Amino acid sequence: MKPILCYLFFLVLFIAQANTSCNGQDQLKVLVITGGHEYDKPVFTEMLTALGNGFTFEIIDLPDAYEVFQPRNRNKYDVLVFYHMWQTITDEQAKLFTGCMKEGKPLVVLHHSICAFDGWNEYIRIIGGKYFHVPTVVDGTEYPVSSYEHDRNVPVQIVDTLHPVTRGLRDFVLFDETYKDFYVLPGVVPLLRTNDPTSTPVIGWTHRYGKSRVVTLQSGHDSPTFRDENYRRLLRQAILYVNKGD
């Protein structure tokens, strides 16, 4: 009888653990911050759902999302994903935002979030890059206005196939929007490159800001990218990677 009882015990334990996972208690809680730019919400949401059962997602628009950076709210989510193009930020909001990131909140930055917060240079250091709407001075050097091009078949080259964000991927093509002459912070670790002439060569990278791991992916304009299995894998692995820490 003992082997049977032992088997039943482990069976009950397995079911309990499975139920816990299904109820979301072991899932990564991901907050997606949007605002300031339109996007295909149904397809974007479907992409998030397709990432698998290991995640729960909530989408909050700015300016309401500023509340997340309050100390009392910072532990409600495991990972932040930026998909906003918000421009307005007060000194107090910037202080809360910066403090949250320096304390170690994991962050994945997508597409037009590179274009956000014109005039706030610390944001460049947080995400590791910036699309310039006007000529902008960074660390004493003036950079020209960036440009974009819709509907490009963009060759995406994997810089390091062994990196956790790009592991298992090979070079592929995305039908997406390119950005040219956007700034990439010196010292970031490149993950993705392209030879498309309408784009800055580095289109994906990782770095640290304070205690936070950050991954930035320039791609992600619209539905064709949201539906692309390579992009979905990149996003999934980026979320897992920034959450891991050291």
C-alpha positions as CSV (number, residue, x, y, z in Angstrom):
1,M,0.0,0.0,0.0
2,K,2.9,2.4,0.7
3,P,3.9,2.8,-3.0
4,I,0.3,3.5,-3.9
5,L,0.0,6.1,-1.1
6,C,3.3,7.7,-2.2
7,Y,2.0,7.8,-5.8
8,L,-1.2,9.4,-4.8
9,F,0.6,12.0,-2.7
10,F,2.8,13.1,-5.6
11,L,-0.2,13.1,-7.9
12,V,-2.1,15.5,-5.6
13,L,1.0,17.6,-5.3
14,F,1.4,17.8,-9.1
15,I,-2.2,18.8,-9.5
16,A,-1.9,21.5,-6.9
17,Q,1.1,22.9,-8.5
18,A,-0.6,22.9,-11.9
19,N,-3.6,24.7,-10.5
20,T,-1.4,27.3,-8.9
21,S,0.3,27.9,-12.3
22,C,-3.1,28.1,-14.1
23,N,-4.3,30.6,-11.6
24,G,-1.4,32.9,-12.4
25,Q,0.4,32.7,-9.1
26,D,3.6,31.5,-10.7
27,Q,3.3,33.7,-13.8
28,L,5.3,36.7,-14.7
29,K,3.2,39.8,-14.2
30,V,3.9,42.1,-17.1
31,L,2.7,45.7,-17.4
32,V,2.6,47.1,-21.0
33,I,2.7,50.9,-20.9
34,T,1.1,52.6,-24.0
35,G,-0.1,56.0,-25.0
36,G,0.8,58.8,-27.5
37,H,0.6,56.5,-30.5
38,E,-2.1,54.5,-32.2
39,Y,-1.7,50.7,-32.8
40,D,-3.7,47.6,-33.8
41,K,-4.9,46.7,-30.3
42,P,-6.6,43.4,-31.1
43,V,-3.6,42.0,-33.0
44,F,-1.2,43.4,-30.4
45,T,-3.2,41.8,-27.6
46,E,-3.3,38.5,-29.5
47,M,0.5,38.6,-29.8
48,L,0.8,39.0,-26.0
49,T,-1.6,36.1,-25.4
50,A,0.3,33.9,-27.8
51,L,3.5,34.3,-25.8
52,G,2.3,31.5,-23.5
53,N,0.9,30.6,-20.1
54,G,3.9,31.9,-18.2
55,F,2.8,35.5,-18.4
56,T,-0.1,37.7,-17.4
57,F,-0.4,41.1,-19.1
58,E,-2.1,44.3,-18.2
59,I,-2.1,47.4,-20.5
60,I,-2.2,50.9,-19.1
61,D,-1.9,54.2,-21.0
62,L,0.1,57.1,-19.9
63,P,-0.4,59.4,-18.1
64,D,-2.3,57.0,-15.8
65,A,0.7,54.6,-15.9
66,Y,2.8,57.1,-14.0
67,E,1.2,55.7,-10.8
68,V,3.1,52.5,-11.4
69,F,6.3,54.2,-10.6
70,Q,5.2,55.2,-7.1
71,P,7.1,53.2,-4.5
72,R,3.9,51.6,-3.2
73,N,3.1,50.2,-6.7
74,R,6.4,49.1,-8.0
75,N,6.1,45.5,-6.8
76,K,2.8,44.9,-8.5
77,Y,4.5,43.9,-11.7
78,D,7.6,41.9,-12.5
79,V,8.5,43.4,-15.9
80,L,7.6,46.6,-17.7
81,V,7.1,46.7,-21.5
82,F,7.1,50.2,-23.1
83,Y,5.0,50.6,-26.2
84,H,4.3,54.3,-25.8
85,M,5.3,57.5,-27.5
86,W,4.4,59.9,-24.6
87,Q,6.2,63.2,-24.5
88,T,5.0,65.0,-21.4
89,I,6.7,64.4,-18.0
90,T,7.0,66.6,-15.0
91,D,10.1,66.8,-12.8
92,E,8.4,64.8,-10.1
93,Q,7.3,62.1,-12.6
94,A,10.8,61.9,-14.0
95,K,12.3,61.5,-10.5
96,L,9.8,58.6,-9.7
97,F,10.5,57.0,-13.1
98,T,14.3,57.2,-12.8
99,G,14.2,56.0,-9.2
100,C,12.1,52.9,-10.1
101,M,14.5,52.0,-12.9
102,K,17.6,52.5,-10.8
103,E,16.2,50.2,-8.1
104,G,16.0,47.4,-10.7
105,K,12.7,47.2,-12.5
106,P,13.2,45.0,-15.6
107,L,12.3,46.8,-18.9
108,V,11.7,45.8,-22.5
109,V,11.3,48.8,-24.9
110,L,9.5,48.4,-28.2
111,H,9.6,50.5,-31.4
112,H,8.0,54.0,-31.0
113,S,9.0,54.1,-27.4
114,I,12.4,55.1,-28.8
115,C,10.7,58.3,-30.0
116,A,9.3,59.3,-26.6
117,F,10.1,62.1,-24.1
118,D,11.8,64.6,-26.4
119,G,14.0,66.9,-24.3
120,W,14.5,64.5,-21.4
121,N,18.0,63.2,-21.9
122,E,18.0,60.8,-19.0
123,Y,15.4,58.8,-20.9
124,I,18.1,58.2,-23.5
125,R,20.3,56.6,-20.8
126,I,17.4,54.5,-19.5
127,I,16.5,52.9,-22.8
128,G,19.9,53.2,-24.5
129,G,18.8,55.2,-27.5
130,K,16.6,57.9,-29.0
131,Y,14.8,58.9,-32.2
132,F,15.2,62.7,-32.6
133,H,12.3,64.8,-33.8
134,V,14.4,67.9,-33.6
135,P,18.2,68.4,-33.7
136,T,19.4,67.3,-30.2
137,V,22.5,67.7,-28.2
138,V,23.7,64.6,-26.2
139,D,26.9,64.8,-24.2
140,G,28.1,67.9,-26.1
141,T,27.4,66.6,-29.7
142,E,24.5,67.7,-31.8
143,Y,22.6,65.0,-33.7
144,P,20.3,65.6,-36.7
145,V,16.6,64.9,-37.0
146,S,15.9,61.2,-37.4
147,S,13.7,59.8,-40.2
148,Y,11.4,56.8,-40.8
149,E,10.2,54.7,-43.7
150,H,7.0,52.6,-43.8
151,D,6.5,49.2,-45.3
152,R,10.1,47.9,-45.6
153,N,11.2,44.3,-45.9
154,V,13.8,44.7,-43.2
155,P,16.7,42.1,-43.1
156,V,17.3,41.3,-39.4
157,Q,20.7,39.9,-38.6
158,I,21.3,38.1,-35.3
159,V,24.5,39.5,-33.8
160,D,24.9,36.7,-31.1
161,T,22.9,33.5,-31.6
162,L,23.9,32.3,-28.1
163,H,22.5,35.3,-26.2
164,P,19.4,34.5,-24.2
165,V,17.3,37.1,-26.1
166,T,18.2,35.8,-29.6
167,R,19.0,32.1,-28.8
168,G,17.4,29.7,-31.3
169,L,16.9,32.5,-33.9
170,R,18.5,32.8,-37.3
171,D,18.5,35.8,-39.6
172,F,15.0,36.7,-40.8
173,V,13.0,39.4,-42.6
174,L,10.4,41.7,-41.0
175,F,7.8,43.8,-42.9
176,D,8.1,46.8,-40.7
177,E,8.9,50.5,-40.3
178,T,12.5,51.6,-40.1
179,Y,14.2,54.5,-38.3
180,K,17.3,56.2,-39.6
181,D,19.8,58.3,-37.7
182,F,18.4,57.5,-34.3
183,Y,20.9,57.6,-31.5
184,V,22.3,54.4,-29.9
185,L,24.1,54.9,-26.6
186,P,27.8,53.9,-26.6
187,G,28.4,50.8,-24.6
188,V,25.2,48.9,-25.2
189,V,25.4,45.3,-26.3
190,P,24.1,44.9,-29.8
191,L,21.7,42.0,-30.4
192,L,20.2,42.8,-33.8
193,R,21.5,44.6,-36.9
194,T,20.2,45.4,-40.4
195,N,21.8,46.5,-43.7
196,D,18.6,48.3,-44.8
197,P,19.8,51.7,-46.1
198,T,16.8,53.5,-44.5
199,S,17.7,52.3,-41.0
200,T,20.4,52.8,-38.3
201,P,22.4,49.6,-38.4
202,V,21.9,48.5,-34.8
203,I,18.2,47.8,-34.2
204,G,18.2,45.8,-31.0
205,W,20.4,45.9,-27.9
206,T,20.6,45.3,-24.2
207,H,22.3,47.3,-21.4
208,R,21.8,48.2,-17.7
209,Y,20.4,51.3,-16.1
210,G,21.1,51.3,-12.4
211,K,20.1,47.8,-11.3
212,S,17.7,47.3,-14.2
213,R,18.2,45.1,-17.2
214,V,16.9,46.7,-20.3
215,V,16.3,45.3,-23.8
216,T,15.3,47.6,-26.6
217,L,13.9,46.4,-30.0
218,Q,13.4,49.0,-32.7
219,S,11.0,46.9,-34.6
220,G,7.3,46.6,-33.8
221,H,5.3,49.1,-35.9
222,D,2.1,47.2,-36.9
223,S,0.3,43.9,-37.4
224,P,2.7,42.1,-39.7
225,T,5.4,42.4,-37.1
226,F,3.0,41.4,-34.2
227,R,2.1,38.2,-36.2
228,D,5.7,37.3,-37.0
229,E,6.9,34.2,-35.0
230,N,10.5,35.5,-34.9
231,Y,9.4,38.7,-33.4
232,R,7.2,37.0,-30.9
233,R,10.0,34.8,-29.8
234,L,12.3,37.8,-29.4
235,L,9.7,39.5,-27.2
236,R,9.2,36.4,-25.1
237,Q,12.9,35.8,-24.6
238,A,13.5,39.5,-23.9
239,I,10.9,39.5,-21.1
240,L,12.4,36.4,-19.6
241,Y,15.9,37.7,-19.9
242,V,15.4,41.1,-18.2
243,N,13.4,39.5,-15.4
244,K,16.2,37.0,-14.6
245,G,18.7,39.6,-13.2
246,D,22.1,38.3,-12.0
